[in-house]
Amino acid sequence: MLGLRSARLQILASNIANAATPGFRARDLDFAALLGRREAELPLARTAAGHMDPGAPAMTPEIRYRRPVQPSLDGNTVELATEQVAFAETAVRYRSTLAFLDSRIGTLKAALRGDN
């Protein structure tokens, strides 16, 4: 999920940077399609060892064009407020994921050192 959130942040930053570019079409990740495809490729009903299968297909982003509520006359579909909200939400989720991973790694390190 960290990689997907990072990819989404890059796409949203590109949208924001091109807010004034004529003809630019805003893009975003389609998480529903991505997770649906992932479930079909590697069902979650597998054993715990199967969840971390190194031979499993990678989760590649499903990039789709966003449908604008009110497109501009020059064909640009970037709605700055929508992009900024999505960027902020994704940034918070990215930081939360990092904090969670940091906590888990800290716990594992403490266990390996024998700390109580």
C-alpha positions as CSV (number, residue, x, y, z in Angstrom):
1,M,0.0,0.0,0.0
2,L,2.9,2.3,0.6
3,G,4.0,2.0,-3.0
4,L,0.5,2.6,-4.2
5,R,0.1,5.7,-2.1
6,S,3.4,7.0,-3.3
7,A,2.3,6.5,-6.9
8,R,-1.0,8.3,-6.2
9,L,0.8,11.2,-4.6
10,Q,3.0,11.5,-7.8
11,I,-0.1,11.4,-10.1
12,L,-2.0,14.0,-8.0
13,A,1.1,16.3,-7.9
14,S,1.2,16.1,-11.7
15,N,-2.4,17.0,-11.9
16,I,-1.9,20.0,-9.6
17,A,1.2,21.1,-11.6
18,N,-0.8,21.0,-14.8
19,A,-3.9,22.8,-13.5
20,A,-3.3,25.6,-16.1
21,T,-2.2,23.4,-19.0
22,P,-4.7,23.5,-21.9
23,G,-6.1,20.1,-22.7
24,F,-4.5,18.3,-19.7
25,R,-6.8,15.5,-18.4
26,A,-6.7,14.8,-14.6
27,R,-5.8,11.3,-13.7
28,D,-6.1,9.1,-10.6
29,L,-5.7,5.6,-9.4
30,D,-8.7,3.2,-9.6
31,F,-8.2,1.3,-6.3
32,A,-11.4,-0.7,-6.8
33,A,-10.2,-2.1,-10.1
34,L,-6.7,-2.7,-8.7
35,L,-7.9,-4.6,-5.6
36,G,-10.5,-6.6,-7.7
37,R,-7.7,-7.7,-10.1
38,R,-5.4,-8.5,-7.2
39,E,-8.1,-10.7,-5.5
40,A,-8.7,-12.5,-8.8
41,E,-4.9,-13.2,-9.2
42,L,-4.2,-14.1,-5.5
43,P,-7.3,-14.9,-3.5
44,L,-7.1,-13.9,0.2
45,A,-8.4,-17.4,1.1
46,R,-4.9,-18.8,0.9
47,T,-2.9,-19.8,3.9
48,A,-0.8,-17.2,5.7
49,A,2.3,-18.4,3.9
50,G,0.6,-17.9,0.6
51,H,-0.2,-14.2,1.4
52,M,3.4,-13.3,1.0
53,D,4.1,-15.4,-2.1
54,P,7.2,-14.0,-3.7
55,G,6.0,-15.3,-7.1
56,A,2.7,-13.4,-6.8
57,P,2.1,-10.8,-9.5
58,A,2.9,-7.2,-8.5
59,M,0.2,-4.7,-7.8
60,T,0.5,-2.2,-10.6
61,P,-1.5,1.0,-10.5
62,E,-4.7,1.2,-12.5
63,I,-4.6,4.8,-13.8
64,R,-7.9,6.3,-15.0
65,Y,-8.9,9.7,-16.2
66,R,-11.0,11.6,-13.7
67,R,-14.5,12.8,-14.7
68,P,-14.7,16.5,-14.0
69,V,-17.7,18.2,-12.4
70,Q,-17.1,21.3,-14.4
71,P,-14.4,21.1,-17.2
72,S,-12.7,24.3,-18.3
73,L,-13.2,25.7,-21.8
74,D,-9.6,24.9,-22.8
75,G,-10.2,21.1,-22.2
76,N,-8.3,21.0,-18.9
77,T,-10.2,18.7,-16.5
78,V,-8.1,19.4,-13.3
79,E,-10.2,20.8,-10.5
80,L,-7.7,22.2,-8.1
81,A,-9.8,21.9,-4.9
82,T,-10.5,18.2,-5.7
83,E,-6.9,17.5,-6.3
84,Q,-5.7,19.3,-3.2
85,V,-8.2,17.4,-1.0
86,A,-7.2,14.0,-2.6
87,F,-3.5,14.9,-2.2
88,A,-3.9,15.9,1.5
89,E,-5.9,12.7,2.3
90,T,-3.4,10.5,0.5
91,A,-0.4,12.2,2.3
92,V,-2.1,11.6,5.7
93,R,-2.6,7.9,4.8
94,Y,0.9,7.6,3.6
95,R,2.3,9.0,6.8
96,S,0.0,6.7,8.8
97,T,1.3,3.7,6.9
98,L,4.9,4.8,7.6
99,A,4.2,5.2,11.3
100,F,2.6,1.8,11.4
101,L,5.5,0.2,9.7
102,D,8.0,2.0,11.9
103,S,6.1,0.7,15.0
104,R,6.1,-2.8,13.7
105,I,9.8,-2.7,12.8
106,G,10.6,-1.2,16.2
107,T,8.7,-4.1,17.9
108,L,10.6,-6.6,15.9
109,K,14.0,-5.0,16.7
110,A,13.1,-5.0,20.4
111,A,12.1,-8.7,20.2
112,L,15.4,-9.5,18.5
113,R,17.4,-7.6,21.1
114,G,15.5,-9.3,23.9
115,D,14.1,-6.1,25.3
116,N,11.0,-6.3,27.5
